[in-house]
């Protein structure tokens, strides 16, 4: 719980989440570890289509330095890549967002130390980004909590492995931007994700792995914006 409280302080003096343009969208279709992700590039390009002015970093361009600069400059960050779960308190950086060959991992300690001032929404479209450590179920030791510590008001993450698909991300951003006709209202990210997952659930009721992995984690100051029960 101390991680959530620490993340709340930097957001208290921040402006409305509607105001600043620019988005950082790293994507790795050819990761350093793990199978290729054919949909990662398509997802990054689709998200950028809803968010004019985005900085899109594909494969070798998605270096840790480029991502760090993007996170400082842009209030929205969308990652389309492999994720590796954080599994131990002693070595938390064995987990992270898997970048392309030669670029390594984007690890939790690096993320949380960024302390961005413009951050609004981080969408971690990768596996195992919000799941708890199996030995410390009451501790927020994961990538999503690291992005909270970096200053992001809201974080969308996953509890387990997810399909290589653009569907969830495209639908969420279509909702936030009224299909690209207005700037994204990131304060509505929780409700946009909920409605997206409800539609997917109704279409694939017997396959919960298609719709139950994604969750929205609000900052403490956004207590009223918790995702409604499904």
N, C-alpha and C positions, 0 to 999 in steps of 0.2 A: 504493500500500500504506500510506502514511502516514495516509491518511484512516481506514482500518480500525483501525490501532493507536490513533489518537486517540479513536475511538469506543469502544474497549474500556475505557478507564479509568473513565468514569462508571458503568459497570455493575458494577464489582467489589464495591461495598459495598451492593448493592441486595438487597431481600428476595425471597422466592420469587415467581415469576410467577403464582401462583394467588391471591394474597391480596387485591388491591384491586379494588373494583367501579368501574363507570362507563366509558363509551366515547364517543368523539367521532366522529360520522359525517357529514361534509360531503358533499353531493350537488348536482350541477349538471346538470339536465336541459335547461336553456336557457342554454348557455354564451355567453360574450362572443364567442368565435371558434369557428368550426366548426359542423357540423350539430347539430341537437337530439339528445339521448340519451334516448329514451323509457324505457329500462330503468333509468336512473340512480336515479330516485325509488323505483321498485319494489325495486331492490337495497338502497338505504339502509333502506327499511322492513323488508325481509326480514332484513337483518343485525341491525337493532334488535330484531326479534322473538326472535332467539337470545340477545340481550344486554340483559336488563332494566336499566333505569337509564341508558340511552344518551342522549346529547345529539345530536339529529338536526338538522342545519342544511341546509335545502333551498333551493336557488336563491339568492334575494336575501339570505336569512339567513346564507349561507355567506360572510361577509366575512373578510378577513384577521385582523381583531381578534378576531372570534368564534372562529375556528379556533385562533388562538394561545392564547386562554384555555382552549379545550377540550384542546389538547395538553398544557398545564401541569396540568390537573385530572384527566385520564383516562389510563390506561395503554395503552389500545388506540385506534388511530386508523384509520378506514376511509374512504378517499376513492373516490367513484364520480363520475367526471367525465372530461373530455378531458385529455390530457397532451401537452405539447410537449417534444420531446427537447432536451436541453442539447447545443449544437452547437459551442461555442467556448470556449476558456480566457479569451479577452479579454473576452467578454460572456456569461458563463454564465447570466445571468438573462434571456436571451431565451427560455429554456425554463422550464417549470414546470407546475404544475397549473392548468388554466384554470378560473377561477371564473365566476360569472354576470355578465351585463351590468352594467357599472359597478363591478365588484369586482376586475377585473384578473387578475393571475397570483399564485399562491403560489409564490415563487421559491426556488431552492436556498440562496442566501446567507441569506435570511430564516429558512428552516427550520433550517439548521445552527447558527445563532446562538441558537436557543431554549434549548438545554441543559436539557432536561426531566429531572426526577429520578424520575418514576414510570413512565417509558416501558417498554413491553414489546413490543408488536407494532404495526407500521404496515402496512396492506394498501393498496397504491396501485393501485386498480382503474381504471387509465387507461392510455393508450397510451404506449409509449416511456419508461417511468419508470426502467428499469434498464439500458437499452442503453448501450454505450460510445460515446464520441465517435469518429466514423469516422477522425479524424486522430490520435487518442491512445488506441489500443486497450488499452494497458497502464495507463491511469489511470482511477480510479473516479470519473469526473466525470459524475454523474447525480443524479436526485432521490433514488434509493434510498440512495446514499452520504450525501447530506445528512441524511436521517433517521437514519442511523447516527451521524453526528456530533452530532445533537441528543440522542442517548442511547438510541434504541430498540434493544432487544436483537435483534430480528429484523425484517426488512422483506420483504414480498412485493411484487414489481414485475414489469414486463413488458419484453421485449426489442424488441417492435415493436407495430404496431397490432393491436388485438384486437376481437372482436365485441362489440356492444352487447348483452350478455347477463348475466343474474343467476346463471347456473348454477354457475360456478366458486366465486364468493364464498359462495353459499348452501351448497354442499356442504362447503366448508372449515369454515365456522362450525358447521354441523350436526355435523361430526366433532369439533371442539374442545369442543363443549358437550354431546355425546351427545344430539343433537337437542333442545337447550334444557333438559335435565334437570339440568345442573350448571354451575357457573361455568366459563368457558373456560380450558383448559389451554394457554396460549400457548407453553409449552416444546415442545409437539407440533405446532407450526405447519408445520414442514418435512415431517414424515411425513404430516400431513393433506393438505397440498398435493400431495405425491407420489401418494398414493392417489387423490385426486380426478382428477389428470391422467392417471393410468393408466387409470381407468375411461373418461374421455373419449377417450383414445387408442384403447382397444379398440373404442369405438363409432364412431370416425371415423378409422380407421387411415390412410386415404389422404388425409386433410386435416390435416396437421400444424399448420397455422395455427390450428386449433381448440384444440390442447392443448400446444404447445411454447413458447409465449411467456412463460408465467408462471414465475418462479423465486423461490426463497427465499434471502435473503442473511443468514446468521447473523453475529452479532458474533464477534470473535476468541475471546472467552471461551466461546462456544458451539461450539467447533470440532467436538465430537462429534455435533452435530446437523445436519450437512450432509445435504441431500436425497440419498437413495439414487439410484444410476443407474436410469434408466428401462429 
